[in-house]
Amino acid sequence: MANTFKVHNWSAAAASGSNLYTVGASKVAIVLQLQAANVGSGTHPVSATVADTSAGSTEFIAKAVSVPLNAAIGLVAGKQVLEATDVLDVYSDGASQVDVTLSVLEIDI
């Protein structure tokens, strides 16, 4: 069973379903950090959801959290466990206004 630390960076899209992280089919991922940095102009809300594919549901882990200009916030307090094929999605109110950094530990199962 291999453990791999990974970091993923992307610009949050203006709508859900555009920029996301999907856990591999034979992996479990532990979210160590999920950070949103406002690189645009003005304050921007950011939302994050997890689609639990085994349960067939999507839930918010952060909803319309305000990120001040030139600031960064953590969207996950503690750790977040994602199962195989779960999908993490982070989005804002405008394209390329919020940069997202995701640090995960992926574990082969």
GUNUTI-939794 format. One record per atom (N, C-alpha, C): chain; residue in three letters; residue number from 1; atom name; x, y, z. Coordinates in nm, 3 decimals, always signed. Example, Ala and Ser with C-alpha at 12.3 -4.5 7.8 and 13.67 -1.06 7.14 Angstrom:
REM GUNUTI-939794
SENU chaine residu num atome    east   north      up
SENU      A    ALA   1     N  +1.319  -0.569  +0.780
SENU      A    ALA   1    CA  +1.230  -0.450  +0.780
SENU      A    ALA   1     C  +1.320  -0.330  +0.780
SENU      A    SER   2     N  +1.285  -0.225  +0.708
SENU      A    SER   2    CA  +1.367  -0.106  +0.714
SENU      A    SER   2     C  +1.290  +0.003  +0.787
//
This chain:
REM GUNUTI-939794
SENU chaine residu num atome    east   north      up
SENU      A    MET   1     N  +0.085  -0.117  +0.000
SENU      A    MET   1    CA  +0.000  +0.000  +0.000
SENU      A    MET   1     C  +0.090  +0.124  +0.000
SENU      A    ALA   2     N  +0.088  +0.200  -0.110
SENU      A    ALA   2    CA  +0.171  +0.318  -0.124
SENU      A    ALA   2     C  +0.098  +0.443  -0.078
SENU      A    ASN   3     N  +0.172  +0.531  -0.013
SENU      A    ASN   3    CA  +0.121  +0.662  +0.029
SENU      A    ASN   3     C  +0.195  +0.768  -0.051
SENU      A    THR   4     N  +0.121  +0.863  -0.110
SENU      A    THR   4    CA  +0.182  +0.966  -0.192
SENU      A    THR   4     C  +0.125  +1.102  -0.154
SENU      A    PHE   5     N  +0.215  +1.196  -0.118
SENU      A    PHE   5    CA  +0.173  +1.333  -0.093
SENU      A    PHE   5     C  +0.168  +1.406  -0.227
SENU      A    LYS   6     N  +0.059  +1.480  -0.250
SENU      A    LYS   6    CA  +0.044  +1.554  -0.376
SENU      A    LYS   6     C  -0.010  +1.693  -0.347
SENU      A    VAL   7     N  +0.024  +1.786  -0.438
SENU      A    VAL   7    CA  -0.032  +1.920  -0.433
SENU      A    VAL   7     C  -0.091  +1.950  -0.571
SENU      A    HIS   8     N  -0.208  +2.010  -0.570
SENU      A    HIS   8    CA  -0.277  +2.048  -0.694
SENU      A    HIS   8     C  -0.312  +2.196  -0.683
SENU      A    ASN   9     N  -0.291  +2.269  -0.792
SENU      A    ASN   9    CA  -0.321  +2.412  -0.796
SENU      A    ASN   9     C  -0.407  +2.441  -0.918
SENU      A    TRP  10     N  -0.507  +2.526  -0.901
SENU      A    TRP  10    CA  -0.589  +2.567  -1.014
SENU      A    TRP  10     C  -0.660  +2.697  -0.980
SENU      A    SER  11     N  -0.712  +2.762  -1.082
SENU      A    SER  11    CA  -0.794  +2.881  -1.063
SENU      A    SER  11     C  -0.938  +2.838  -1.055
SENU      A    ALA  12     N  -1.007  +2.886  -0.953
SENU      A    ALA  12    CA  -1.147  +2.851  -0.935
SENU      A    ALA  12     C  -1.230  +2.905  -1.051
SENU      A    ALA  13     N  -1.321  +2.824  -1.098
SENU      A    ALA  13    CA  -1.411  +2.864  -1.206
SENU      A    ALA  13     C  -1.526  +2.946  -1.150
SENU      A    ALA  14     N  -1.606  +3.001  -1.240
SENU      A    ALA  14    CA  -1.720  +3.083  -1.200
SENU      A    ALA  14     C  -1.844  +2.998  -1.171
SENU      A    ALA  15     N  -1.836  +2.869  -1.191
SENU      A    ALA  15    CA  -1.950  +2.781  -1.167
SENU      A    ALA  15     C  -1.900  +2.645  -1.121
SENU      A    SER  16     N  -1.986  +2.572  -1.052
SENU      A    SER  16    CA  -1.947  +2.440  -1.005
SENU      A    SER  16     C  -1.928  +2.344  -1.122
SENU      A    GLY  17     N  -1.845  +2.242  -1.100
SENU      A    GLY  17    CA  -1.826  +2.138  -1.200
SENU      A    GLY  17     C  -1.718  +2.165  -1.303
SENU      A    SER  18     N  -1.648  +2.277  -1.291
SENU      A    SER  18    CA  -1.548  +2.311  -1.392
SENU      A    SER  18     C  -1.406  +2.276  -1.353
SENU      A    ASN  19     N  -1.366  +2.307  -1.231
SENU      A    ASN  19    CA  -1.231  +2.280  -1.184
SENU      A    ASN  19     C  -1.241  +2.196  -1.058
SENU      A    LEU  20     N  -1.190  +2.074  -1.066
SENU      A    LEU  20    CA  -1.212  +1.984  -0.954
SENU      A    LEU  20     C  -1.101  +1.881  -0.941
SENU      A    TYR  21     N  -1.105  +1.810  -0.829
SENU      A    TYR  21    CA  -1.013  +1.701  -0.802
SENU      A    TYR  21     C  -1.096  +1.575  -0.781
SENU      A    THR  22     N  -1.060  +1.469  -0.853
SENU      A    THR  22    CA  -1.129  +1.342  -0.842
SENU      A    THR  22     C  -1.033  +1.238  -0.787
SENU      A    VAL  23     N  -1.074  +1.168  -0.682
SENU      A    VAL  23    CA  -0.992  +1.064  -0.622
SENU      A    VAL  23     C  -0.988  +0.945  -0.717
SENU      A    GLY  24     N  -0.871  +0.884  -0.731
SENU      A    GLY  24    CA  -0.855  +0.769  -0.818
SENU      A    GLY  24     C  -0.941  +0.652  -0.774
SENU      A    ALA  25     N  -0.971  +0.562  -0.867
SENU      A    ALA  25    CA  -1.061  +0.450  -0.840
SENU      A    ALA  25     C  -1.010  +0.355  -0.734
SENU      A    SER  26     N  -0.880  +0.342  -0.719
SENU      A    SER  26    CA  -0.826  +0.249  -0.619
SENU      A    SER  26     C  -0.746  +0.323  -0.511
SENU      A    LYS  27     N  -0.798  +0.442  -0.474
SENU      A    LYS  27    CA  -0.729  +0.526  -0.376
SENU      A    LYS  27     C  -0.827  +0.583  -0.275
SENU      A    VAL  28     N  -0.772  +0.627  -0.163
SENU      A    VAL  28    CA  -0.841  +0.711  -0.066
SENU      A    VAL  28     C  -0.754  +0.834  -0.052
SENU      A    ALA  29     N  -0.814  +0.952  -0.039
SENU      A    ALA  29    CA  -0.737  +1.075  -0.025
SENU      A    ALA  29     C  -0.772  +1.144  +0.106
SENU      A    ILE  30     N  -0.671  +1.191  +0.174
SENU      A    ILE  30    CA  -0.692  +1.270  +0.294
SENU      A    ILE  30     C  -0.650  +1.413  +0.260
SENU      A    VAL  31     N  -0.746  +1.505  +0.266
SENU      A    VAL  31    CA  -0.718  +1.645  +0.238
SENU      A    VAL  31     C  -0.647  +1.703  +0.360
SENU      A    LEU  32     N  -0.524  +1.747  +0.338
SENU      A    LEU  32    CA  -0.444  +1.805  +0.445
SENU      A    LEU  32     C  -0.464  +1.956  +0.452
SENU      A    GLN  33     N  -0.481  +2.017  +0.335
SENU      A    GLN  33    CA  -0.505  +2.160  +0.327
SENU      A    GLN  33     C  -0.584  +2.191  +0.201
SENU      A    LEU  34     N  -0.679  +2.282  +0.212
SENU      A    LEU  34    CA  -0.753  +2.334  +0.098
SENU      A    LEU  34     C  -0.759  +2.484  +0.117
SENU      A    GLN  35     N  -0.683  +2.556  +0.037
SENU      A    GLN  35    CA  -0.670  +2.700  +0.055
SENU      A    GLN  35     C  -0.721  +2.774  -0.067
SENU      A    ALA  36     N  -0.787  +2.887  -0.043
SENU      A    ALA  36    CA  -0.835  +2.974  -0.150
SENU      A    ALA  36     C  -0.771  +3.112  -0.131
SENU      A    ALA  37     N  -0.706  +3.162  -0.236
SENU      A    ALA  37    CA  -0.640  +3.292  -0.232
SENU      A    ALA  37     C  -0.705  +3.385  -0.333
SENU      A    ASN  38     N  -0.746  +3.501  -0.287
SENU      A    ASN  38    CA  -0.810  +3.600  -0.375
SENU      A    ASN  38     C  -0.701  +3.675  -0.451
SENU      A    VAL  39     N  -0.692  +3.649  -0.580
SENU      A    VAL  39    CA  -0.592  +3.715  -0.665
SENU      A    VAL  39     C  -0.659  +3.814  -0.761
SENU      A    GLY  40     N  -0.788  +3.833  -0.745
SENU      A    GLY  40    CA  -0.863  +3.922  -0.833
SENU      A    GLY  40     C  -0.874  +4.060  -0.773
SENU      A    SER  41     N  -0.982  +4.127  -0.806
SENU      A    SER  41    CA  -1.008  +4.260  -0.753
SENU      A    SER  41     C  -1.135  +4.254  -0.669
SENU      A    GLY  42     N  -1.132  +4.313  -0.553
SENU      A    GLY  42    CA  -1.247  +4.311  -0.464
SENU      A    GLY  42     C  -1.257  +4.180  -0.388
SENU      A    THR  43     N  -1.363  +4.169  -0.310
SENU      A    THR  43    CA  -1.388  +4.048  -0.230
SENU      A    THR  43     C  -1.466  +3.948  -0.314
SENU      A    HIS  44     N  -1.432  +3.818  -0.299
SENU      A    HIS  44    CA  -1.500  +3.715  -0.375
SENU      A    HIS  44     C  -1.544  +3.601  -0.283
SENU      A    PRO  45     N  -1.666  +3.552  -0.302
SENU      A    PRO  45    CA  -1.709  +3.434  -0.227
SENU      A    PRO  45     C  -1.655  +3.307  -0.293
SENU      A    VAL  46     N  -1.625  +3.208  -0.211
SENU      A    VAL  46    CA  -1.578  +3.081  -0.264
SENU      A    VAL  46     C  -1.656  +2.969  -0.198
SENU      A    SER  47     N  -1.689  +2.867  -0.275
SENU      A    SER  47    CA  -1.763  +2.751  -0.225
SENU      A    SER  47     C  -1.687  +2.624  -0.261
SENU      A    ALA  48     N  -1.703  +2.523  -0.176
SENU      A    ALA  48    CA  -1.641  +2.392  -0.202
SENU      A    ALA  48     C  -1.743  +2.284  -0.171
SENU      A    THR  49     N  -1.750  +2.186  -0.259
SENU      A    THR  49    CA  -1.841  +2.073  -0.239
SENU      A    THR  49     C  -1.764  +1.942  -0.254
SENU      A    VAL  50     N  -1.820  +1.838  -0.191
SENU      A    VAL  50    CA  -1.770  +1.703  -0.209
SENU      A    VAL  50     C  -1.885  +1.618  -0.262
SENU      A    ALA  51     N  -1.861  +1.555  -0.376
SENU      A    ALA  51    CA  -1.957  +1.460  -0.431
SENU      A    ALA  51     C  -1.914  +1.321  -0.382
SENU      A    ASP  52     N  -1.996  +1.263  -0.295
SENU      A    ASP  52    CA  -1.972  +1.128  -0.244
SENU      A    ASP  52     C  -2.036  +1.032  -0.344
SENU      A    THR  53     N  -1.954  +0.977  -0.432
SENU      A    THR  53    CA  -2.008  +0.896  -0.541
SENU      A    THR  53     C  -2.068  +0.764  -0.492
SENU      A    SER  54     N  -2.020  +0.713  -0.379
SENU      A    SER  54    CA  -2.077  +0.588  -0.329
SENU      A    SER  54     C  -2.216  +0.610  -0.269
SENU      A    ALA  55     N  -2.241  +0.730  -0.216
SENU      A    ALA  55    CA  -2.371  +0.761  -0.157
SENU      A    ALA  55     C  -2.463  +0.833  -0.255
SENU      A    GLY  56     N  -2.404  +0.883  -0.365
SENU      A    GLY  56    CA  -2.485  +0.953  -0.463
SENU      A    GLY  56     C  -2.530  +1.091  -0.417
SENU      A    SER  57     N  -2.450  +1.158  -0.334
SENU      A    SER  57    CA  -2.489  +1.289  -0.284
SENU      A    SER  57     C  -2.373  +1.387  -0.295
SENU      A    THR  58     N  -2.408  +1.515  -0.300
SENU      A    THR  58    CA  -2.309  +1.623  -0.301
SENU      A    THR  58     C  -2.342  +1.718  -0.188
SENU      A    GLU  59     N  -2.241  +1.748  -0.106
SENU      A    GLU  59    CA  -2.261  +1.834  +0.011
SENU      A    GLU  59     C  -2.155  +1.945  +0.012
SENU      A    PHE  60     N  -2.193  +2.060  +0.068
SENU      A    PHE  60    CA  -2.098  +2.171  +0.084
SENU      A    PHE  60     C  -2.006  +2.144  +0.202
SENU      A    ILE  61     N  -1.877  +2.177  +0.185
SENU      A    ILE  61    CA  -1.787  +2.183  +0.299
SENU      A    ILE  61     C  -1.754  +2.329  +0.329
SENU      A    ALA  62     N  -1.783  +2.417  +0.234
SENU      A    ALA  62    CA  -1.775  +2.563  +0.253
SENU      A    ALA  62     C  -1.871  +2.624  +0.152
SENU      A    LYS  63     N  -1.948  +2.723  +0.195
SENU      A    LYS  63    CA  -2.046  +2.782  +0.104
SENU      A    LYS  63     C  -2.038  +2.934  +0.109
SENU      A    ALA  64     N  -2.003  +2.992  -0.005
SENU      A    ALA  64    CA  -1.998  +3.137  -0.023
SENU      A    ALA  64     C  -1.919  +3.207  +0.087
SENU      A    VAL  65     N  -1.802  +3.150  +0.120
SENU      A    VAL  65    CA  -1.715  +3.209  +0.220
SENU      A    VAL  65     C  -1.643  +3.328  +0.156
SENU      A    SER  66     N  -1.652  +3.443  +0.218
SENU      A    SER  66    CA  -1.593  +3.564  +0.164
SENU      A    SER  66     C  -1.441  +3.564  +0.180
SENU      A    VAL  67     N  -1.371  +3.584  +0.068
SENU      A    VAL  67    CA  -1.225  +3.593  +0.070
SENU      A    VAL  67     C  -1.186  +3.737  +0.037
SENU      A    PRO  68     N  -1.132  +3.810  +0.134
SENU      A    PRO  68    CA  -1.095  +3.950  +0.109
SENU      A    PRO  68     C  -0.986  +3.963  +0.004
SENU      A    LEU  69     N  -0.978  +4.079  -0.056
SENU      A    LEU  69    CA  -0.876  +4.110  -0.155
SENU      A    LEU  69     C  -0.736  +4.083  -0.098
SENU      A    ASN  70     N  -0.652  +4.016  -0.176
SENU      A    ASN  70    CA  -0.513  +3.986  -0.139
SENU      A    ASN  70     C  -0.500  +3.902  -0.012
SENU      A    ALA  71     N  -0.599  +3.820  +0.014
SENU      A    ALA  71    CA  -0.595  +3.734  +0.133
SENU      A    ALA  71     C  -0.619  +3.590  +0.092
SENU      A    ALA  72     N  -0.588  +3.500  +0.185
SENU      A    ALA  72    CA  -0.611  +3.357  +0.163
SENU      A    ALA  72     C  -0.680  +3.299  +0.285
SENU      A    ILE  73     N  -0.766  +3.200  +0.263
SENU      A    ILE  73    CA  -0.835  +3.134  +0.373
SENU      A    ILE  73     C  -0.827  +2.983  +0.356
SENU      A    GLY  74     N  -0.833  +2.913  +0.468
SENU      A    GLY  74    CA  -0.841  +2.768  +0.466
SENU      A    GLY  74     C  -0.987  +2.726  +0.461
SENU      A    LEU  75     N  -1.021  +2.636  +0.370
SENU      A    LEU  75    CA  -1.160  +2.593  +0.354
SENU      A    LEU  75     C  -1.192  +2.466  +0.432
SENU      A    VAL  76     N  -1.090  +2.396  +0.481
SENU      A    VAL  76    CA  -1.111  +2.273  +0.557
SENU      A    VAL  76     C  -1.042  +2.289  +0.692
SENU      A    ALA  77     N  -1.117  +2.273  +0.799
SENU      A    ALA  77    CA  -1.060  +2.274  +0.933
SENU      A    ALA  77     C  -1.031  +2.129  +0.972
SENU      A    GLY  78     N  -0.907  +2.099  +0.998
SENU      A    GLY  78    CA  -0.872  +1.960  +1.026
SENU      A    GLY  78     C  -0.850  +1.886  +0.896
SENU      A    LYS  79     N  -0.885  +1.759  +0.894
SENU      A    LYS  79    CA  -0.865  +1.674  +0.775
SENU      A    LYS  79     C  -1.001  +1.637  +0.716
SENU      A    GLN  80     N  -1.001  +1.612  +0.586
SENU      A    GLN  80    CA  -1.122  +1.570  +0.515
SENU      A    GLN  80     C  -1.087  +1.442  +0.441
SENU      A    VAL  81     N  -1.159  +1.334  +0.468
SENU      A    VAL  81    CA  -1.133  +1.206  +0.401
SENU      A    VAL  81     C  -1.223  +1.195  +0.279
SENU      A    LEU  82     N  -1.161  +1.161  +0.166
SENU      A    LEU  82    CA  -1.233  +1.138  +0.042
SENU      A    LEU  82     C  -1.212  +0.994  +0.000
SENU      A    GLU  83     N  -1.322  +0.928  -0.035
SENU      A    GLU  83    CA  -1.315  +0.789  -0.079
SENU      A    GLU  83     C  -1.290  +0.780  -0.229
SENU      A    ALA  84     N  -1.263  +0.660  -0.276
SENU      A    ALA  84    CA  -1.239  +0.638  -0.418
SENU      A    ALA  84     C  -1.350  +0.698  -0.503
SENU      A    THR  85     N  -1.313  +0.769  -0.606
SENU      A    THR  85    CA  -1.397  +0.836  -0.706
SENU      A    THR  85     C  -1.477  +0.955  -0.653
SENU      A    ASP  86     N  -1.459  +0.994  -0.526
SENU      A    ASP  86    CA  -1.523  +1.116  -0.476
SENU      A    ASP  86     C  -1.466  +1.235  -0.552
SENU      A    VAL  87     N  -1.545  +1.342  -0.561
SENU      A    VAL  87    CA  -1.505  +1.461  -0.637
SENU      A    VAL  87     C  -1.512  +1.584  -0.547
SENU      A    LEU  88     N  -1.401  +1.658  -0.541
SENU      A    LEU  88    CA  -1.393  +1.785  -0.469
SENU      A    LEU  88     C  -1.399  +1.897  -0.571
SENU      A    ASP  89     N  -1.489  +1.991  -0.553
SENU      A    ASP  89    CA  -1.507  +2.102  -0.647
SENU      A    ASP  89     C  -1.499  +2.233  -0.570
SENU      A    VAL  90     N  -1.423  +2.329  -0.622
SENU      A    VAL  90    CA  -1.411  +2.461  -0.561
SENU      A    VAL  90     C  -1.440  +2.564  -0.668
SENU      A    TYR  91     N  -1.529  +2.660  -0.637
SENU      A    TYR  91    CA  -1.564  +2.761  -0.736
SENU      A    TYR  91     C  -1.595  +2.894  -0.668
SENU      A    SER  92     N  -1.594  +3.000  -0.749
SENU      A    SER  92    CA  -1.616  +3.135  -0.699
SENU      A    SER  92     C  -1.721  +3.204  -0.785
SENU      A    ASP  93     N  -1.727  +3.337  -0.775
SENU      A    ASP  93    CA  -1.826  +3.412  -0.852
SENU      A    ASP  93     C  -1.770  +3.465  -0.984
SENU      A    GLY  94     N  -1.643  +3.441  -1.010
SENU      A    GLY  94    CA  -1.583  +3.487  -1.135
SENU      A    GLY  94     C  -1.462  +3.403  -1.169
SENU      A    ALA  95     N  -1.440  +3.381  -1.295
SENU      A    ALA  95    CA  -1.325  +3.300  -1.338
SENU      A    ALA  95     C  -1.194  +3.371  -1.308
SENU      A    SER  96     N  -1.096  +3.295  -1.263
SENU      A    SER  96    CA  -0.959  +3.343  -1.239
SENU      A    SER  96     C  -0.950  +3.451  -1.133
SENU      A    GLN  97     N  -1.045  +3.455  -1.041
SENU      A    GLN  97    CA  -1.040  +3.551  -0.930
SENU      A    GLN  97     C  -0.984  +3.489  -0.803
SENU      A    VAL  98     N  -0.993  +3.357  -0.792
SENU      A    VAL  98    CA  -0.949  +3.285  -0.672
SENU      A    VAL  98     C  -0.861  +3.168  -0.715
SENU      A    ASP  99     N  -0.739  +3.163  -0.659
SENU      A    ASP  99    CA  -0.651  +3.049  -0.682
SENU      A    ASP  99     C  -0.670  +2.948  -0.570
SENU      A    VAL 100     N  -0.671  +2.821  -0.606
SENU      A    VAL 100    CA  -0.695  +2.713  -0.510
SENU      A    VAL 100     C  -0.569  +2.626  -0.500
SENU      A    THR 101     N  -0.533  +2.593  -0.377
SENU      A    THR 101    CA  -0.423  +2.499  -0.351
SENU      A    THR 101     C  -0.478  +2.385  -0.266
SENU      A    LEU 102     N  -0.458  +2.263  -0.315
SENU      A    LEU 102    CA  -0.505  +2.144  -0.247
SENU      A    LEU 102     C  -0.385  +2.055  -0.217
SENU      A    SER 103     N  -0.365  +2.022  -0.091
SENU      A    SER 103    CA  -0.260  +1.928  -0.049
SENU      A    SER 103     C  -0.330  +1.803  +0.000
SENU      A    VAL 104     N  -0.294  +1.687  -0.056
SENU      A    VAL 104    CA  -0.358  +1.561  -0.019
SENU      A    VAL 104     C  -0.255  +1.451  +0.002
SENU      A    LEU 105     N  -0.294  +1.356  +0.082
SENU      A    LEU 105    CA  -0.221  +1.231  +0.095
SENU      A    LEU 105     C  -0.307  +1.125  +0.030
SENU      A    GLU 106     N  -0.257  +1.068  -0.081
SENU      A    GLU 106    CA  -0.330  +0.963  -0.152
SENU      A    GLU 106     C  -0.278  +0.828  -0.105
SENU      A    ILE 107     N  -0.370  +0.739  -0.072
SENU      A    ILE 107    CA  -0.335  +0.607  -0.020
SENU      A    ILE 107     C  -0.394  +0.502  -0.113
SENU      A    ASP 108     N  -0.311  +0.412  -0.163
SENU      A    ASP 108    CA  -0.359  +0.303  -0.246
SENU      A    ASP 108     C  -0.435  +0.204  -0.159
SENU      A    ILE 109     N  -0.550  +0.158  -0.211
SENU      A    ILE 109    CA  -0.628  +0.059  -0.134
SENU      A    ILE 109     C  -0.640  -0.070  -0.212
//
